[in-house]
Amino acid sequence: MELSDKIYVAGHLGMVGSAIVRKLKSEGYQNIIERTSKELDLRDQKAVFDFFENEKPDYVFLAAAKVGGIVANDTFRGQFIYENLQIQNNIIHASHVYGVKKLMFLGSSCIYPKMAPQPLKEEYLLTGLLEPTNEPYAIAKIAGIKMCEAYRDQYGSNFISVMPTNLYGPNDNYDLNTSHVLPAMIRKFHEAKMESKPTVELWGTGSPMREFLHANDLAEACVFLMKTYDEKDFVNIGTGVDVTIKELAETIKATVGFEGEIKWNTDKPDGTPRKLMNVEKLHSLGWKHTIDLKEGIAMVYKEYVESIA
Protein backbone atom coordinates (compact mmCIF):
# COMPACT_ATOMS: atom_id res chain seq x y z
CA MET A 1 0.00 0.00 0.00
CA GLU A 2 1.72 3.15 -1.27
CA LEU A 3 1.16 6.58 0.30
CA SER A 4 -0.28 7.79 -3.01
CA ASP A 5 -2.85 4.96 -3.35
CA LYS A 6 -6.55 5.82 -3.21
CA ILE A 7 -8.04 4.26 -0.09
CA TYR A 8 -11.79 4.04 0.48
CA VAL A 9 -12.87 3.62 4.10
CA ALA A 10 -16.55 2.61 4.08
CA GLY A 11 -18.10 3.73 7.35
CA HIS A 12 -15.52 6.44 8.06
CA LEU A 13 -17.72 8.24 10.61
CA GLY A 14 -18.23 5.15 12.77
CA MET A 15 -16.02 4.07 15.63
CA VAL A 16 -14.04 1.57 13.54
CA GLY A 17 -13.87 3.53 10.30
CA SER A 18 -12.84 6.77 11.99
CA ALA A 19 -10.07 4.94 13.87
CA ILE A 20 -8.78 3.48 10.58
CA VAL A 21 -8.82 6.95 8.98
CA ARG A 22 -6.89 8.42 11.93
CA LYS A 23 -4.32 5.64 11.71
CA LEU A 24 -3.89 6.01 7.94
CA LYS A 25 -3.47 9.78 8.19
CA SER A 26 -0.94 9.39 11.02
CA GLU A 27 1.16 7.25 8.67
CA GLY A 28 1.03 9.79 5.86
CA TYR A 29 -1.79 8.42 3.70
CA GLN A 30 -3.63 11.47 2.37
CA ASN A 31 -5.57 10.06 -0.61
CA ILE A 32 -8.44 8.77 1.52
CA ILE A 33 -11.96 8.65 0.06
CA GLU A 34 -14.82 9.26 2.47
CA ARG A 35 -18.57 9.40 1.93
CA THR A 36 -21.29 9.92 4.52
CA SER A 37 -24.46 7.81 4.33
CA LYS A 38 -26.29 10.90 3.05
CA GLU A 39 -23.76 11.29 0.23
CA LEU A 40 -23.70 7.58 -0.64
CA ASP A 41 -26.34 5.03 0.39
CA LEU A 42 -24.37 1.79 0.50
CA ARG A 43 -27.62 -0.18 0.31
CA ASP A 44 -28.18 1.23 -3.20
CA GLN A 45 -26.33 -0.93 -5.71
CA LYS A 46 -26.41 1.59 -8.56
CA ALA A 47 -25.14 4.38 -6.31
CA VAL A 48 -22.29 2.17 -5.06
CA PHE A 49 -21.31 1.10 -8.58
CA ASP A 50 -21.39 4.71 -9.84
CA PHE A 51 -19.17 5.70 -6.93
CA PHE A 52 -16.61 2.95 -7.67
CA GLU A 53 -16.63 3.76 -11.39
CA ASN A 54 -15.93 7.44 -10.68
CA GLU A 55 -13.44 7.08 -7.82
CA LYS A 56 -11.71 3.78 -8.68
CA PRO A 57 -10.19 3.15 -5.22
CA ASP A 58 -7.07 0.99 -4.97
CA TYR A 59 -7.79 -0.30 -1.45
CA VAL A 60 -11.04 -0.71 0.47
CA PHE A 61 -11.65 -1.07 4.20
CA LEU A 62 -15.24 -2.32 4.55
CA ALA A 63 -16.08 -1.04 8.03
CA ALA A 64 -19.65 0.07 7.26
CA ALA A 65 -22.42 -1.94 8.92
CA LYS A 66 -25.70 -1.67 10.78
CA VAL A 67 -24.70 -2.51 14.35
CA GLY A 68 -26.10 -2.58 17.88
CA GLY A 69 -26.23 -4.42 21.19
CA ILE A 70 -28.48 -7.25 22.38
CA VAL A 71 -31.68 -5.15 22.31
CA ALA A 72 -31.12 -3.74 18.82
CA ASN A 73 -29.98 -7.09 17.39
CA ASP A 74 -33.03 -8.89 18.76
CA THR A 75 -35.55 -6.15 17.92
CA PHE A 76 -34.50 -5.24 14.37
CA ARG A 77 -33.73 -8.75 13.14
CA GLY A 78 -34.99 -8.24 9.59
CA GLN A 79 -33.25 -4.90 9.15
CA PHE A 80 -29.96 -6.24 10.51
CA ILE A 81 -29.69 -9.12 8.07
CA TYR A 82 -31.11 -7.26 5.06
CA GLU A 83 -29.16 -4.02 5.34
CA ASN A 84 -25.85 -5.66 6.22
CA LEU A 85 -26.14 -8.06 3.28
CA GLN A 86 -26.95 -5.14 0.97
CA ILE A 87 -23.99 -3.06 2.14
CA GLN A 88 -21.38 -5.79 1.94
CA ASN A 89 -22.69 -7.39 -1.28
CA ASN A 90 -22.59 -4.04 -3.07
CA ILE A 91 -19.10 -3.07 -1.91
CA ILE A 92 -17.48 -6.48 -2.34
CA HIS A 93 -18.91 -6.99 -5.82
CA ALA A 94 -18.11 -3.43 -6.92
CA SER A 95 -14.54 -3.93 -5.66
CA HIS A 96 -14.29 -6.96 -7.94
CA VAL A 97 -15.90 -5.28 -10.94
CA TYR A 98 -13.75 -2.14 -10.71
CA GLY A 99 -10.44 -3.88 -10.01
CA VAL A 100 -9.71 -2.94 -6.41
CA LYS A 101 -6.22 -4.19 -5.51
CA LYS A 102 -7.21 -5.33 -2.04
CA LEU A 103 -10.28 -5.27 0.19
CA MET A 104 -10.57 -5.90 3.92
CA PHE A 105 -13.94 -7.04 5.25
CA LEU A 106 -14.51 -6.45 8.96
CA GLY A 107 -16.77 -8.98 10.63
CA SER A 108 -17.68 -9.60 14.25
CA SER A 109 -16.94 -12.16 16.95
CA CYS A 110 -20.66 -13.03 17.01
CA ILE A 111 -20.03 -15.22 13.94
CA TYR A 112 -18.91 -18.02 16.26
CA PRO A 113 -21.27 -20.68 17.66
CA LYS A 114 -22.79 -19.81 21.04
CA MET A 115 -21.25 -22.83 22.75
CA ALA A 116 -17.97 -22.96 20.84
CA PRO A 117 -14.87 -23.96 22.86
CA GLN A 118 -12.94 -21.06 24.37
CA PRO A 119 -10.86 -19.24 23.34
CA LEU A 120 -12.40 -18.97 19.87
CA LYS A 121 -10.16 -20.26 17.09
CA GLU A 122 -10.78 -19.25 13.49
CA GLU A 123 -11.56 -22.85 12.53
CA TYR A 124 -14.58 -22.95 14.89
CA LEU A 125 -16.68 -21.02 12.35
CA LEU A 126 -19.84 -22.95 11.32
CA THR A 127 -19.31 -25.74 13.85
CA GLY A 128 -22.49 -25.09 15.90
CA LEU A 129 -25.60 -22.99 16.50
CA LEU A 130 -25.33 -19.21 16.84
CA GLU A 131 -26.47 -17.06 19.76
CA PRO A 132 -30.20 -16.56 18.94
CA THR A 133 -30.39 -12.85 19.86
CA ASN A 134 -27.90 -11.77 17.18
CA GLU A 135 -28.23 -14.61 14.67
CA PRO A 136 -29.40 -12.44 11.73
CA TYR A 137 -26.42 -10.07 12.10
CA ALA A 138 -24.02 -12.99 12.54
CA ILE A 139 -25.33 -14.74 9.42
CA ALA A 140 -24.83 -11.56 7.39
CA LYS A 141 -21.23 -11.32 8.61
CA ILE A 142 -20.57 -15.00 7.87
CA ALA A 143 -21.92 -14.39 4.35
CA GLY A 144 -19.40 -11.54 3.96
CA ILE A 145 -16.50 -13.79 4.94
CA LYS A 146 -17.64 -16.50 2.55
CA MET A 147 -18.20 -13.99 -0.25
CA CYS A 148 -14.61 -12.74 0.09
CA GLU A 149 -13.37 -16.34 0.05
CA ALA A 150 -15.52 -17.20 -2.97
CA TYR A 151 -14.34 -14.17 -4.96
CA ARG A 152 -10.75 -15.11 -4.15
CA ASP A 153 -11.41 -18.67 -5.34
CA GLN A 154 -13.25 -17.77 -8.54
CA TYR A 155 -11.69 -14.47 -9.56
CA GLY A 156 -8.37 -14.35 -7.71
CA SER A 157 -9.50 -11.24 -5.82
CA ASN A 158 -7.21 -10.25 -2.95
CA PHE A 159 -10.07 -9.91 -0.48
CA ILE A 160 -9.27 -10.62 3.19
CA SER A 161 -11.45 -10.76 6.30
CA VAL A 162 -10.77 -9.92 9.93
CA MET A 163 -12.92 -10.65 12.97
CA PRO A 164 -12.63 -8.03 15.73
CA THR A 165 -13.64 -8.78 19.27
CA ASN A 166 -15.90 -6.39 21.26
CA LEU A 167 -14.76 -2.83 20.57
CA TYR A 168 -14.87 0.52 22.32
CA GLY A 169 -13.31 3.91 21.65
CA PRO A 170 -13.87 7.40 20.18
CA ASN A 171 -17.14 7.84 18.24
CA ASP A 172 -18.78 4.93 20.07
CA ASN A 173 -22.57 4.75 20.34
CA TYR A 174 -23.92 5.78 23.76
CA ASP A 175 -27.62 5.41 22.95
CA LEU A 176 -28.98 3.12 25.68
CA ASN A 177 -31.40 1.45 23.24
CA THR A 178 -28.82 0.47 20.63
CA SER A 179 -25.38 0.61 22.26
CA HIS A 180 -23.05 -2.18 23.31
CA VAL A 181 -22.37 -3.05 26.92
CA LEU A 182 -19.29 -0.92 27.67
CA PRO A 183 -20.53 2.47 26.38
CA ALA A 184 -23.98 1.78 27.85
CA MET A 185 -22.39 1.26 31.27
CA ILE A 186 -20.33 4.42 30.97
CA ARG A 187 -23.45 6.47 30.26
CA LYS A 188 -25.51 4.77 32.99
CA PHE A 189 -22.88 5.25 35.68
CA HIS A 190 -22.14 8.82 34.62
CA GLU A 191 -25.80 9.84 34.63
CA ALA A 192 -26.38 8.11 37.96
CA LYS A 193 -23.41 10.00 39.42
CA MET A 194 -24.65 13.34 38.05
CA GLU A 195 -28.15 12.69 39.41
CA SER A 196 -26.88 11.29 42.75
CA LYS A 197 -28.82 8.06 42.25
CA PRO A 198 -28.35 5.34 44.89
CA THR A 199 -28.28 2.46 42.39
CA VAL A 200 -27.58 1.51 38.78
CA GLU A 201 -29.47 -1.41 37.26
CA LEU A 202 -27.60 -3.67 34.84
CA TRP A 203 -28.88 -6.61 32.82
CA GLY A 204 -28.26 -10.26 33.64
CA THR A 205 -26.12 -11.86 36.30
CA GLY A 206 -22.77 -10.22 35.56
CA SER A 207 -21.20 -13.65 35.05
CA PRO A 208 -20.63 -13.71 31.25
CA MET A 209 -17.07 -13.05 30.18
CA ARG A 210 -16.14 -10.59 27.46
CA GLU A 211 -13.00 -9.35 25.76
CA PHE A 212 -12.65 -5.67 24.83
CA LEU A 213 -10.31 -4.05 22.30
CA HIS A 214 -9.77 -0.30 21.91
CA ALA A 215 -10.65 0.94 18.42
CA ASN A 216 -7.19 2.52 18.04
CA ASP A 217 -5.63 -0.91 18.52
CA LEU A 218 -8.04 -2.42 16.01
CA ALA A 219 -7.12 0.26 13.46
CA GLU A 220 -3.42 -0.49 13.94
CA ALA A 221 -4.07 -4.19 13.39
CA CYS A 222 -6.18 -3.53 10.28
CA VAL A 223 -3.59 -1.32 8.62
CA PHE A 224 -0.86 -3.81 9.56
CA LEU A 225 -2.79 -6.72 8.02
CA MET A 226 -3.75 -4.74 4.93
CA LYS A 227 -0.03 -4.24 4.30
CA THR A 228 1.17 -7.73 5.19
CA TYR A 229 -1.58 -10.39 5.01
CA ASP A 230 -2.83 -11.89 1.75
CA GLU A 231 -4.35 -15.25 2.69
CA LYS A 232 -7.85 -16.67 2.22
CA ASP A 233 -8.52 -17.53 5.87
CA PHE A 234 -9.81 -14.78 8.13
CA VAL A 235 -7.90 -13.50 11.17
CA ASN A 236 -9.19 -12.85 14.70
CA ILE A 237 -8.30 -9.44 16.13
CA GLY A 238 -8.44 -9.14 19.91
CA THR A 239 -6.45 -8.98 23.11
CA GLY A 240 -6.70 -12.62 24.17
CA VAL A 241 -7.74 -11.38 27.65
CA ASP A 242 -11.30 -11.28 29.02
CA VAL A 243 -13.16 -10.10 32.13
CA THR A 244 -16.58 -10.81 33.62
CA ILE A 245 -19.32 -8.27 32.97
CA LYS A 246 -19.33 -7.73 36.74
CA GLU A 247 -15.60 -6.90 36.70
CA LEU A 248 -16.19 -4.55 33.78
CA ALA A 249 -18.98 -2.82 35.69
CA GLU A 250 -16.81 -2.39 38.80
CA THR A 251 -13.98 -0.92 36.70
CA ILE A 252 -16.30 1.56 34.98
CA LYS A 253 -17.99 2.43 38.28
CA ALA A 254 -14.59 3.25 39.81
CA THR A 255 -13.44 5.20 36.73
CA VAL A 256 -16.61 7.30 36.68
CA GLY A 257 -16.57 7.76 40.45
CA PHE A 258 -20.12 6.47 41.08
CA GLU A 259 -20.50 5.64 44.76
CA GLY A 260 -23.88 3.88 44.75
CA GLU A 261 -24.75 0.20 44.35
CA ILE A 262 -25.07 -2.03 41.28
CA LYS A 263 -28.31 -4.00 41.01
CA TRP A 264 -28.32 -6.96 38.62
CA ASN A 265 -31.65 -7.62 36.88
CA THR A 266 -31.48 -11.39 36.49
CA ASP A 267 -34.77 -11.45 34.57
CA LYS A 268 -32.88 -10.01 31.62
CA PRO A 269 -30.70 -12.14 29.28
CA ASP A 270 -26.97 -12.61 29.68
CA GLY A 271 -26.24 -13.44 26.05
CA THR A 272 -23.36 -15.74 25.17
CA PRO A 273 -21.61 -17.09 28.32
CA ARG A 274 -18.13 -16.31 27.06
CA LYS A 275 -16.53 -14.81 23.96
CA LEU A 276 -12.74 -14.80 24.05
CA MET A 277 -10.75 -14.67 20.85
CA ASN A 278 -7.81 -16.95 20.24
CA VAL A 279 -5.25 -14.49 18.84
CA GLU A 280 -2.32 -16.87 18.34
CA LYS A 281 -2.55 -16.40 14.56
CA LEU A 282 -2.50 -12.61 14.86
CA HIS A 283 0.47 -12.73 17.27
CA SER A 284 2.33 -15.10 14.95
CA LEU A 285 1.87 -12.56 12.14
CA GLY A 286 3.63 -9.97 14.28
CA TRP A 287 0.94 -7.79 15.89
CA LYS A 288 -0.21 -7.41 19.51
CA HIS A 289 -2.47 -4.86 21.24
CA THR A 290 -0.96 -2.09 23.40
CA ILE A 291 -3.91 -0.45 25.24
CA ASP A 292 -5.04 -2.35 28.34
CA LEU A 293 -8.70 -2.22 29.40
CA LYS A 294 -8.38 -0.01 32.48
CA GLU A 295 -6.33 2.56 30.56
CA GLY A 296 -8.72 2.41 27.62
CA ILE A 297 -11.82 2.92 29.78
CA ALA A 298 -10.23 6.00 31.36
CA MET A 299 -9.50 7.35 27.86
CA VAL A 300 -13.04 6.85 26.55
CA TYR A 301 -14.71 8.16 29.71
CA LYS A 302 -12.73 11.39 29.38
CA GLU A 303 -13.79 11.63 25.72
CA TYR A 304 -17.42 10.92 26.62
CA VAL A 305 -17.53 13.65 29.28
CA GLU A 306 -15.95 16.13 26.87
CA SER A 307 -18.44 15.18 24.13
CA ILE A 308 -21.49 15.98 26.28
CA ALA A 309 -20.07 19.09 27.92
RASUL-V828790 format. One line per field, one symbol per residue. ss: DSSP state (A for helix, B for strand, O for the rest). burial: # if it has 24 or more other C-alpha atoms within 12 Angstrom, else .. Layout:
ss: ???
burial: ???
This chain:
ss: OOOOOOBBBBOOOOAAAAAAAAAAAAOOOOOBBOOOOOOOOOOOAAAAAAAAAAAOOOBBBBOOOOOOOAAAAAAOAAAAAAAAAAAAAAAAAAAAAOOOOBBBBBOOAAAOOOOOOOOBOAAAOOOOOOOAAAAAAAAAAAAAAAAAAAAAAAAOOOBBBBBBOBBBOOOOOOOOOOOOAAAAAAAAAAAAAAOOOOBBBBBOOOOOBBOBBBAAAAAAAAAAAAAAOOOOOOBBBOOOOOBBAAAAAAAAAAAAOOOOBBBBBOOOOOOOOBBOBOOAAAAAAOOOOOOOAAAAAAAAAAAAAAAAO
burial: #....###################......#####....#####...##.##..####################.##.###.##############.###################.#####.##....####################.##....##################.#..###############......###########################..############################.#.#.#.......##########.##....###.####.######..#.....
